[in-house]
Amino acid sequence: MKNTVRFIDQARRRSGTLIAFGLLIASVAWATHPLSAFQKGPAMSHASGTFEVKLVPQTDDKSGDPALGRMTIDKQFHGDLEGTSKGQMLTGMTEVKGSAGYVAMEKVTGTLKGRTGTFILQHTATMNRGVPQLSITVVPDSGTGQLAGITGNFKVIIAEGKHSYEFAYTLPESH
């Protein structure tokens, strides 16, 4: 204990403060700590493929406002994700051409690179005078079966009238 006090006293006299000493200790602890201790969870995986989508407007809307709508979603996925989805979409249209928004929830049932189960995707989208912004994420804890624990982001690509997807996701290690 006396040696520690003497060392701290000498450090205080040399540097005028203990801050430098504290920073040195912190940096040594950080440098010698294994990086793997800070990296939690499995690595990101990627899936891609195509899909067909059928949107059906629902006419049982009681709001009476033509700017607001509701549709059902029916999809068929191909590629790394083989399966189907069913969902609901709420839309908001404006009088300005190219400006609108939608939110949607869809339950995906299928096989993702050999693992079978279900998960829910949440959509949030706006179009600002023709400029789209879309976020589709896996609802936390919505995975079932071999897809339990799935997290990720789903990207939709539309080119020449065809729909495709890129899906960046993580899954717990299979046991």
Backbone as a printed PyTorch tensor [residue, N CA C, xyz], in Angstrom:
tensor([[[  0.8250,  -1.1900,   0.0000],
         [  0.0000,   0.0000,   0.0000],
         [  0.8670,   1.2500,   0.0000]],

        [[  1.9720,   1.2290,   0.8110],
         [  2.8510,   2.3830,   0.8660],
         [  3.4940,   2.6430,  -0.4890]],

        [[  3.8530,   1.5710,  -1.1950],
         [  4.4550,   1.7290,  -2.5340],
         [  3.4660,   2.3540,  -3.5100]],

        [[  2.2140,   1.9730,  -3.4200],
         [  1.1850,   2.5220,  -4.3060],
         [  0.9910,   4.0060,  -4.0370]],

        [[  0.9070,   4.3710,  -2.7660],
         [  0.7400,   5.7770,  -2.4040],
         [  1.9440,   6.5790,  -2.8810]],

        [[  3.1620,   6.0580,  -2.6760],
         [  4.3780,   6.7420,  -3.1120],
         [  4.3760,   6.9110,  -4.6400]],

        [[  3.9560,   5.8620,  -5.3720],
         [  3.9190,   5.9380,  -6.8420],
         [  2.9190,   6.9990,  -7.3150]],

        [[  1.7360,   7.0310,  -6.6930],
         [  0.7170,   8.0230,  -7.0520],
         [  1.2130,   9.4250,  -6.7230]],

        [[  1.8600,   9.5600,  -5.5870],
         [  2.4070,  10.8620,  -5.1910],
         [  3.4540,  11.3410,  -6.2010]],

        [[  4.3180,  10.4350,  -6.6250],
         [  5.3360,  10.7900,  -7.6220],
         [  4.6730,  11.1590,  -8.9470]],

        [[  3.6510,  10.3920,  -9.3490],
         [  2.9530,  10.6770, -10.6100],
         [  2.2710,  12.0360, -10.5440]],

        [[  1.6710,  12.3560,  -9.3780],
         [  0.9970,  13.6480,  -9.2110],
         [  2.0130,  14.7850,  -9.3550]],

        [[  3.1860,  14.6360,  -8.7470],
         [  4.2120,  15.6730,  -8.8330],
         [  4.7290,  15.8100, -10.2580]],

        [[  4.9290,  14.6890, -10.9580],
         [  5.4730,  14.7400, -12.3150],
         [  4.4770,  15.3560, -13.2970]],

        [[  3.2410,  14.9660, -13.2170],
         [  2.2700,  15.4110, -14.2210],
         [  1.3920,  16.5480, -13.7270]],

        [[  1.3840,  16.7790, -12.4460],
         [  0.5390,  17.8220, -11.9030],
         [ -0.9000,  17.3610, -11.7310]],

        [[ -1.2530,  16.1790, -12.2320],
         [ -2.6180,  15.6850, -12.1080],
         [ -2.6330,  14.1650, -12.2150]],

        [[ -3.6360,  13.5600, -11.6760],
         [ -3.7920,  12.1160, -11.7960],
         [ -4.5870,  11.7210, -13.0330]],

        [[ -5.0750,  12.7110, -13.7570],
         [ -5.8760,  12.4030, -14.9470],
         [ -5.0550,  11.6120, -15.9530]],

        [[ -3.8230,  12.0250, -16.1930],
         [ -2.9760,  11.3230, -17.1530],
         [ -2.7730,   9.8760, -16.7300]],

        [[ -2.5660,   9.6720, -15.4290],
         [ -2.3760,   8.3250, -14.9090],
         [ -3.6380,   7.4810, -15.1390]],

        [[ -4.7920,   8.0730, -14.8200],
         [ -6.0500,   7.3630, -15.0290],
         [ -6.2800,   7.0060, -16.4810]],

        [[ -5.9680,   7.9340, -17.3690],
         [ -6.1110,   7.6620, -18.8000],
         [ -5.1650,   6.5680, -19.2610]],

        [[ -3.9490,   6.5660, -18.7080],
         [ -2.9870,   5.5290, -19.0560],
         [ -3.5100,   4.1590, -18.6340]],

        [[ -4.0110,   4.0640, -17.4060],
         [ -4.5470,   2.7920, -16.9190],
         [ -5.7270,   2.3500, -17.7860]],

        [[ -6.6250,   3.2840, -18.1070],
         [ -7.7950,   2.9570, -18.9300],
         [ -7.3680,   2.4860, -20.3180]],

        [[ -6.3680,   3.1490, -20.9060],
         [ -5.9530,   2.7580, -22.2530],
         [ -5.2590,   1.4070, -22.2530]],

        [[ -4.4990,   1.1090, -21.1990],
         [ -3.8670,  -0.2040, -21.1050],
         [ -4.9360,  -1.2810, -20.9380]],

        [[ -5.9300,  -1.0160, -20.0980],
         [ -7.0100,  -1.9830, -19.9060],
         [ -7.7570,  -2.2260, -21.2080]],

        [[ -8.0280,  -1.1710, -21.9650],
         [ -8.7330,  -1.2940, -23.2490],
         [ -7.8870,  -2.0730, -24.2490]],

        [[ -6.5740,  -1.7530, -24.3120],
         [ -5.6900,  -2.3890, -25.2920],
         [ -5.4820,  -3.8640, -25.0000]],

        [[ -5.5130,  -4.2470, -23.7370],
         [ -5.2660,  -5.6460, -23.4020],
         [ -6.5470,  -6.4590, -23.2950]],

        [[ -7.7010,  -5.7940, -23.3420],
         [ -8.9740,  -6.4970, -23.2600],
         [ -9.2750,  -7.1170, -24.6120]],

        [[ -9.6500,  -8.3820, -24.6690],
         [ -9.9230,  -8.9940, -25.9740],
         [-11.1240,  -8.3310, -26.6500]],

        [[-10.9500,  -7.9910, -27.9250],
         [-12.0050,  -7.3280, -28.6940],
         [-13.2540,  -8.1910, -28.7650]],

        [[-13.0980,  -9.4980, -28.7790],
         [-14.2560, -10.3880, -28.8850],
         [-15.2380, -10.1940, -27.7380]],

        [[-14.7650,  -9.6860, -26.6110],
         [-15.6590,  -9.4470, -25.4850],
         [-16.6460,  -8.3280, -25.7870]],

        [[-16.3190,  -7.4600, -26.7460],
         [-17.1900,  -6.3520, -27.1080],
         [-18.0660,  -6.6780, -28.3090]],

        [[-17.8130,  -7.7550, -28.9960],
         [-18.5930,  -8.1390, -30.1650],
         [-19.5850,  -9.2090, -29.7520]],

        [[-20.8280,  -8.8060, -29.5770],
         [-21.8550,  -9.7370, -29.1300],
         [-22.6810, -10.2080, -30.3180]],

        [[-23.1370, -11.4420, -30.2670],
         [-24.0730, -11.9490, -31.2450],
         [-23.4330, -12.4980, -32.5000]],

        [[-24.2590, -13.1400, -33.3200],
         [-23.7730, -13.7640, -34.5500],
         [-23.5010, -12.7330, -35.6510]],

        [[-22.7630, -13.1660, -36.6510],
         [-22.4200, -12.2950, -37.7770],
         [-23.6400, -12.0950, -38.6790]],

        [[-23.6380, -10.9830, -39.4090],
         [-24.7130, -10.6500, -40.3450],
         [-24.6640, -11.6100, -41.5360]],

        [[-25.8300, -12.1080, -41.9310],
         [-25.9670, -12.9480, -43.1280],
         [-26.7600, -12.1650, -44.1630]],

        [[-26.6970, -12.6270, -45.4110],
         [-27.3900, -11.9350, -46.4930],
         [-28.1590, -12.9410, -47.3420]],

        [[-29.3600, -12.5450, -47.7230],
         [-30.2070, -13.3630, -48.5900],
         [-30.7310, -12.4700, -49.7020]],

        [[-30.9940, -13.0710, -50.8550],
         [-31.5570, -12.3010, -51.9610],
         [-32.4280, -13.2060, -52.8130]],

        [[-33.2520, -12.5720, -53.6180],
         [-34.1380, -13.3140, -54.4990],
         [-35.1750, -12.3870, -55.1000]],

        [[-36.2470, -12.9900, -55.5860],
         [-37.3310, -12.2290, -56.2170],
         [-38.6280, -12.5020, -55.4720]],

        [[-39.6300, -11.6820, -55.7590],
         [-40.9550, -11.9520, -55.2100],
         [-42.0230, -11.3390, -56.0930]],

        [[-43.2070, -11.9240, -56.0080],
         [-44.3990, -11.3650, -56.6370],
         [-45.2770, -10.8410, -55.5100]],

        [[-45.9650,  -9.7300, -55.7810],
         [-46.8290,  -9.1470, -54.7650],
         [-48.1900,  -8.8410, -55.3700]],

        [[-49.2130,  -9.0940, -54.5830],
         [-50.5780,  -8.7550, -54.9660],
         [-51.1430,  -7.8790, -53.8570]],

        [[-51.5190,  -6.6390, -54.2250],
         [-52.1510,  -5.7110, -53.2900],
         [-53.6180,  -5.5870, -53.6580]],

        [[-54.4820,  -5.7680, -52.6790],
         [-55.9230,  -5.6910, -52.9360],
         [-56.5150,  -4.6030, -52.0430]],

        [[-57.0480,  -3.5130, -52.6610],
         [-57.6950,  -2.4570, -51.8600],
         [-58.8900,  -3.0190, -51.1070]],

        [[-59.0540,  -2.5890, -49.8720],
         [-60.1800,  -3.0160, -49.0470],
         [-61.2440,  -1.9210, -49.0730]],

        [[-62.4720,  -2.3090, -49.3240],
         [-63.5540,  -1.3350, -49.4790],
         [-64.4150,  -1.1820, -48.2360]],

        [[-64.0590,  -1.8810, -47.1650],
         [-64.8710,  -1.7990, -45.9540],
         [-64.4280,  -0.6460, -45.0520]],

        [[-63.6710,   0.2970, -45.6050],
         [-63.1740,   1.4420, -44.8500],
         [-64.3320,   2.3590, -44.4700]],

        [[-64.4310,   2.6850, -43.1830],
         [-65.5290,   3.5240, -42.6940],
         [-65.1460,   4.9990, -42.5980]],

        [[-63.8750,   5.3620, -42.8950],
         [-63.4560,   6.7560, -42.7230],
         [-64.0790,   7.6680, -43.7720]],

        [[-64.3430,   7.1360, -44.9650],
         [-64.9400,   7.9390, -46.0160],
         [-63.9860,   8.9490, -46.6350]],

        [[-62.7300,   8.9320, -46.2660],
         [-61.7420,   9.8610, -46.8000],
         [-60.9430,   9.1700, -47.8960]],

        [[-61.0500,   9.6210, -49.1430],
         [-60.3380,   8.9560, -50.2400],
         [-58.8150,   9.0750, -50.1380]],

        [[-58.2980,   9.9730, -49.3050],
         [-56.8470,  10.1060, -49.1410],
         [-56.2740,   8.9700, -48.2900]],

        [[-57.1380,   8.2910, -47.5260],
         [-56.7000,   7.1970, -46.6640],
         [-57.1910,   5.8810, -47.2270]],

        [[-56.3120,   4.8910, -47.2420],
         [-56.7030,   3.5950, -47.7850],
         [-56.1240,   2.4500, -46.9910]],

        [[-56.6340,   1.2720, -47.2830],
         [-56.1580,   0.0430, -46.6470],
         [-56.1260,  -1.0450, -47.7040]],

        [[-55.0640,  -1.8510, -47.6670],
         [-54.9160,  -2.9340, -48.6360],
         [-54.4340,  -4.1950, -47.9400]],

        [[-54.7360,  -5.3390, -48.5390],
         [-54.1280,  -6.5890, -48.0910],
         [-52.8970,  -6.8390, -48.9570]],

        [[-51.9400,  -7.5230, -48.3790],
         [-50.6910,  -7.8680, -49.0670],
         [-50.6120,  -9.3800, -49.1530]],

        [[-50.2780,  -9.8780, -50.3320],
         [-50.0940, -11.3100, -50.5510],
         [-48.8210, -11.4620, -51.3960]],

        [[-47.7660, -12.0670, -50.8250],
         [-46.4880, -12.1910, -51.5370],
         [-46.0580, -13.6450, -51.6600]],

        [[-45.2870, -13.8950, -52.7100],
         [-44.6430, -15.1920, -52.9440],
         [-43.1520, -14.9140, -53.1240]],

        [[-42.2980, -15.4680, -52.2340],
         [-40.8540, -15.2410, -52.2760],
         [-40.1310, -16.4050, -52.9320]],

        [[-39.0530, -16.0720, -53.6520],
         [-38.1970, -17.0730, -54.3000],
         [-36.7380, -16.7000, -54.0350]],

        [[-35.8670, -17.6900, -54.0970],
         [-34.4410, -17.4400, -53.8830],
         [-34.0120, -17.9750, -52.5380]],

        [[-33.1810, -17.2010, -51.8190],
         [-32.7030, -17.6420, -50.5030],
         [-33.8400, -17.7490, -49.4980]],

        [[-34.9010, -16.9890, -49.7220],
         [-36.1250, -17.0750, -48.9250],
         [-37.2090, -17.6530, -49.8170]],

        [[-37.6820, -18.8400, -49.4780],
         [-38.7780, -19.4830, -50.2120],
         [-39.9830, -19.5030, -49.3010]],

        [[-41.0560, -18.8190, -49.7080],
         [-42.2330, -18.8070, -48.8550],
         [-43.2600, -17.7940, -49.2910]],

        [[-44.1440, -17.4680, -48.3680],
         [-45.2410, -16.5440, -48.6410],
         [-45.3480, -15.5440, -47.4990]],

        [[-46.1220, -14.4960, -47.7470],
         [-46.4680, -13.5800, -46.6600],
         [-47.8760, -13.0600, -46.8790]],

        [[-48.4880, -12.7100, -45.7780],
         [-49.8040, -12.0740, -45.7620],
         [-49.6830, -10.8550, -44.8680]],

        [[-50.3360,  -9.7600, -45.2720],
         [-50.2260,  -8.5710, -44.4590],
         [-51.2970,  -7.5440, -44.7260]],

        [[-51.1620,  -6.4330, -44.0220],
         [-52.0850,  -5.2960, -44.1220],
         [-51.2740,  -4.0250, -44.3250]],

        [[-51.7750,  -3.1450, -45.1660],
         [-51.1240,  -1.8810, -45.4540],
         [-52.1190,  -0.7420, -45.2780]],

        [[-51.6670,   0.3360, -44.6340],
         [-52.4410,   1.5740, -44.5420],
         [-51.7140,   2.6200, -45.3670]],

        [[-52.4680,   3.3510, -46.1960],
         [-51.8550,   4.3360, -47.0870],
         [-52.4230,   5.7250, -46.8220]],

        [[-51.6160,   6.7120, -47.1450],
         [-52.0420,   8.1030, -47.0800],
         [-51.5870,   8.8000, -48.3530]],

        [[-52.5220,   9.2880, -49.1320],
         [-52.2240,   9.9590, -50.3990],
         [-52.3930,  11.4720, -50.2110]],

        [[-51.6720,  12.2350, -51.0400],
         [-51.8000,  13.6910, -50.9980],
         [-52.2170,  14.2070, -52.3650]],

        [[-52.5180,  15.4880, -52.4270],
         [-52.8560,  16.1050, -53.7030],
         [-51.6110,  16.4130, -54.5300]],

        [[-50.4440,  16.3580, -53.9030],
         [-49.1920,  16.6300, -54.6020],
         [-48.7160,  15.3490, -55.2720]],

        [[-48.5060,  15.4220, -56.5850],
         [-48.0690,  14.2500, -57.3390],
         [-46.7360,  13.7540, -56.7850]],

        [[-46.6620,  12.4400, -56.5120],
         [-45.4310,  11.8320, -56.0180],
         [-45.2150,  11.9390, -54.5290]],

        [[-46.2090,  12.4030, -53.7790],
         [-46.0810,  12.4680, -52.3160],
         [-47.1540,  11.5960, -51.6730]],

        [[-46.7120,  10.6710, -50.8180],
         [-47.6270,   9.7360, -50.1610],
         [-46.8560,   9.0300, -49.0440]],

        [[-47.5700,   8.1760, -48.3310],
         [-46.9280,   7.3860, -47.2920],
         [-47.6950,   6.1100, -47.0430]],

        [[-46.9960,   5.1260, -46.4600],
         [-47.6910,   3.9070, -46.0430],
         [-46.9600,   3.2770, -44.8720]],

        [[-47.7140,   2.5230, -44.1180],
         [-47.1780,   1.6410, -43.0830],
         [-47.7950,   0.2710, -43.3340]],

        [[-47.0740,  -0.7710, -42.9890],
         [-47.5940,  -2.1210, -43.2190],
         [-46.9510,  -3.1030, -42.2630]],

        [[-47.6710,  -4.1930, -42.0350],
         [-47.1630,  -5.3320, -41.2730],
         [-47.4560,  -6.5620, -42.1160]],

        [[-46.4520,  -7.4390, -42.2330],
         [-46.6810,  -8.6840, -42.9610],
         [-45.9900,  -9.8330, -42.2530]],

        [[-46.6820, -10.9680, -42.2090],
         [-46.1220, -12.1670, -41.5860],
         [-45.5880, -13.0790, -42.6780]],

        [[-44.2850, -13.3590, -42.6110],
         [-43.6060, -14.2030, -43.5930],
         [-43.5450, -15.6240, -43.0500]],

        [[-43.9220, -16.5840, -43.8900],
         [-43.8600, -18.0010, -43.5450],
         [-43.0320, -18.6860, -44.6120]],

        [[-41.9360, -19.3640, -44.2070],
         [-41.1340, -20.0160, -45.2280],
         [-39.8320, -20.5700, -44.7040]],

        [[-38.9060, -20.7600, -45.6560],
         [-37.5940, -21.3060, -45.3770],
         [-36.5400, -20.3120, -45.8420]],

        [[-35.6840, -19.9050, -44.9130],
         [-34.6110, -18.9590, -45.1850],
         [-33.2960, -19.7210, -45.1060]],

        [[-32.7000, -19.9790, -46.2700],
         [-31.4280, -20.7190, -46.3430],
         [-31.4590, -21.9800, -45.4820]],

        [[-32.5370, -22.7670, -45.6370],
         [-32.6380, -24.0580, -44.9630],
         [-33.2720, -24.0340, -43.5780]],

        [[-33.5850, -22.8660, -43.0690],
         [-34.2060, -22.7750, -41.7320],
         [-35.6570, -22.3370, -41.8930]],

        [[-36.5780, -23.0970, -41.3060],
         [-38.0100, -22.8980, -41.4940],
         [-38.6410, -22.2280, -40.2780]],

        [[-39.6030, -21.3440, -40.5660],
         [-40.3320, -20.6800, -39.5000],
         [-41.0750, -19.4740, -40.0240]],

        [[-41.4080, -18.5660, -39.1210],
         [-42.1140, -17.3400, -39.4850],
         [-41.4350, -16.1480, -38.8220]],

        [[-41.7170, -14.9530, -39.3540],
         [-41.3090, -13.6990, -38.7240],
         [-42.1670, -12.5920, -39.3070]],

        [[-42.1990, -11.4600, -38.6180],
         [-43.0300, -10.3350, -39.0470],
         [-42.1340,  -9.1880, -39.5140]],

        [[-42.5030,  -8.6150, -40.6660],
         [-41.8160,  -7.4420, -41.1970],
         [-42.6810,  -6.2100, -40.9820]],

        [[-42.0560,  -5.1330, -40.5440],
         [-42.7250,  -3.8420, -40.3490],
         [-42.2010,  -2.8590, -41.3930]],

        [[-43.1190,  -2.2540, -42.1580],
         [-42.7730,  -1.2800, -43.2000],
         [-43.1310,   0.1300, -42.7400]],

        [[-42.2780,   1.0780, -43.0490],
         [-42.5640,   2.5000, -42.8840],
         [-42.0180,   3.1790, -44.1340]],

        [[-42.8860,   3.8760, -44.8710],
         [-42.4380,   4.4540, -46.1330],
         [-43.0770,   5.8100, -46.3910]],

        [[-42.3010,   6.6840, -47.0230],
         [-42.8170,   7.9540, -47.5270],
         [-42.2610,   8.1790, -48.9190]],

        [[-42.9940,   8.9570, -49.6790],
         [-42.5100,   9.4280, -50.9660],
         [-42.7010,  10.9360, -50.9510]],

        [[-41.6090,  11.6580, -51.0880],
         [-41.6250,  13.1090, -51.0580],
         [-41.3660,  13.6270, -52.4660]],

        [[-42.4590,  13.9530, -53.1860],
         [-42.3750,  14.4510, -54.5600],
         [-41.5180,  13.5500, -55.4330]],

        [[-41.7720,  12.2560, -55.3000],
         [-41.0970,  11.2630, -56.1250],
         [-39.8490,  10.6440, -55.5220]],

        [[-39.3890,  11.1470, -54.3880],
         [-38.1890,  10.5970, -53.7400],
         [-38.6360,   9.6470, -52.6260]],

        [[-38.3930,   8.3370, -52.8200],
         [-38.8600,   7.3680, -51.8240],
         [-37.9060,   7.2080, -50.6490]],

        [[-38.4920,   6.8980, -49.5030],
         [-37.7270,   6.5080, -48.3230],
         [-38.4830,   5.3390, -47.7090]],

        [[-37.8160,   4.1910, -47.6130],
         [-38.4750,   2.9730, -47.1580],
         [-37.6090,   2.2590, -46.1330]],

        [[-38.2260,   1.8660, -45.0340],
         [-37.5580,   1.0750, -44.0080],
         [-38.4220,  -0.1460, -43.7280]],

        [[-37.8210,  -1.3260, -43.8670],
         [-38.5190,  -2.5740, -43.5520],
         [-37.6270,  -3.3480, -42.5900]],

        [[-38.1320,  -3.5890, -41.3840],
         [-37.3430,  -4.2790, -40.3710],
         [-38.1060,  -5.4600, -39.7910]],

        [[-37.3510,  -6.4190, -39.2980],
         [-37.9550,  -7.5620, -38.6120],
         [-38.4080,  -7.0940, -37.2290]],

        [[-39.6420,  -7.3780, -36.8890],
         [-40.1750,  -7.0440, -35.5670],
         [-39.4330,  -7.8920, -34.5320]],

        [[-38.8700,  -7.2620, -33.4950],
         [-38.1280,  -8.0190, -32.4830],
         [-38.9610,  -9.1440, -31.8800]],

        [[-38.3160, -10.2830, -31.7030],
         [-38.9130, -11.4670, -31.0670],
         [-40.1030, -12.0400, -31.8240]],

        [[-40.2220, -11.7280, -33.1320],
         [-41.3450, -12.2650, -33.9100],
         [-41.0100, -13.5960, -34.5790]],

        [[-39.7500, -13.9950, -34.5950],
         [-39.3640, -15.2360, -35.2500],
         [-39.8500, -16.4630, -34.5070]],

        [[-40.2410, -17.4850, -35.2800],
         [-40.6760, -18.7550, -34.6930],
         [-39.9240, -19.8980, -35.3590]],

        [[-40.0480, -21.0830, -34.7660],
         [-39.3960, -22.2640, -35.3220],
         [-37.8910, -22.0670, -35.3940]],

        [[-37.2910, -22.4600, -36.5100],
         [-35.8470, -22.3230, -36.6960],
         [-35.4440, -20.8750, -36.9900]],

        [[-36.4170, -19.9740, -37.1030],
         [-36.1360, -18.5560, -37.3210],
         [-36.3150, -17.7420, -36.0320]],

        [[-36.4690, -18.4170, -34.9040],
         [-36.5760, -17.7210, -33.6170],
         [-35.3010, -16.9190, -33.3850]],

        [[-35.4590, -15.6830, -32.9470],
         [-34.3150, -14.8200, -32.6730],
         [-33.8340, -14.0160, -33.8660]],

        [[-34.5050, -14.1380, -35.0000],
         [-34.0720, -13.4130, -36.1990],
         [-34.2150, -11.9020, -36.0070]],

        [[-33.2490, -11.1600, -36.5300],
         [-33.3050,  -9.7080, -36.6030],
         [-32.8280,  -9.3280, -37.9910]],

        [[-33.1810,  -8.1270, -38.4520],
         [-32.6470,  -7.7200, -39.7400],
         [-33.4240,  -6.6340, -40.4290]],

        [[-32.9060,  -6.2790, -41.6130],
         [-33.4870,  -5.2510, -42.4770],
         [-33.6900,  -5.8190, -43.8620]],

        [[-34.8390,  -5.5200, -44.4290],
         [-35.2700,  -6.0540, -45.7120],
         [-35.3100,  -4.9080, -46.7150]],

        [[-34.6690,  -5.0810, -47.8450],
         [-34.6370,  -4.0430, -48.8690],
         [-35.3770,  -4.5340, -50.1120]],

        [[-36.3030,  -3.7120, -50.6050],
         [-37.0530,  -4.0220, -51.8190],
         [-36.4290,  -3.2730, -52.9870]],

        [[-36.2390,  -3.9820, -54.0950],
         [-35.7060,  -3.3850, -55.3220],
         [-36.7340,  -3.6140, -56.4210]],

        [[-37.1120,  -2.5230, -57.1050],
         [-38.0450,  -2.6310, -58.2230],
         [-37.3250,  -2.1120, -59.4650]],

        [[-37.1330,  -3.0000, -60.4340],
         [-36.4590,  -2.6360, -61.6800],
         [-37.2080,  -3.2640, -62.8440]],

        [[-37.5590,  -2.4290, -63.8040],
         [-38.2840,  -2.8760, -64.9980],
         [-39.5380,  -3.6710, -64.6330]],

        [[-40.2450,  -3.2140, -63.6120],
         [-41.4950,  -3.8450, -63.2120],
         [-41.3430,  -5.1260, -62.4190]],

        [[-40.1240,  -5.5760, -62.1560],
         [-39.8780,  -6.8080, -61.4060],
         [-39.4280,  -6.4520, -59.9900]],

        [[-39.8800,  -7.2640, -59.0200],
         [-39.5410,  -7.0500, -57.6120],
         [-38.4630,  -8.0470, -57.1830]],

        [[-37.4580,  -7.5370, -56.4860],
         [-36.4690,  -8.4040, -55.8600],
         [-36.1800,  -7.8730, -54.4600]],

        [[-35.4350,  -8.6570, -53.6920],
         [-35.1330,  -8.2620, -52.3160],
         [-33.6850,  -8.5700, -51.9770]],

        [[-33.1840,  -7.8300, -51.0130],
         [-31.9220,  -8.1170, -50.3380],
         [-32.2500,  -8.0600, -48.8530]],

        [[-31.8690,  -9.0900, -48.1410],
         [-32.2310,  -9.2280, -46.7390],
         [-30.9510,  -9.4180, -45.9230]],

        [[-30.6210,  -8.4340, -45.0970],
         [-29.4780,  -8.5260, -44.1830],
         [-30.0460,  -8.9070, -42.8130]],

        [[-29.6090, -10.0590, -42.2790],
         [-30.2210, -10.5730, -41.0600],
         [-29.1990, -11.2840, -40.1870]],

        [[-29.5720, -11.4870, -38.9480],
         [-28.8060, -12.3290, -38.0380],
         [-29.7490, -13.3660, -37.4240]],

        [[-29.1910, -14.5140, -37.1660],
         [-29.9080, -15.5920, -36.4900],
         [-28.9750, -16.2050, -35.4550]],

        [[-29.5100, -16.6380, -34.3260],
         [-28.6640, -17.3450, -33.3550],
         [-28.0970, -18.6140, -34.0030]],

        [[-26.9610, -19.0470, -33.5070],
         [-26.3540, -20.2930, -34.0030],
         [-27.3460, -21.4290, -33.8180]],

        [[-27.4480, -22.3050, -34.8250],
         [-28.3430, -23.4600, -34.6920],
         [-27.6810, -24.4960, -33.7770]],

        [[-28.5010, -25.1600, -33.0450],
         [-27.9950, -26.1300, -32.0500],
         [-28.0800, -27.5280, -32.5850]]])
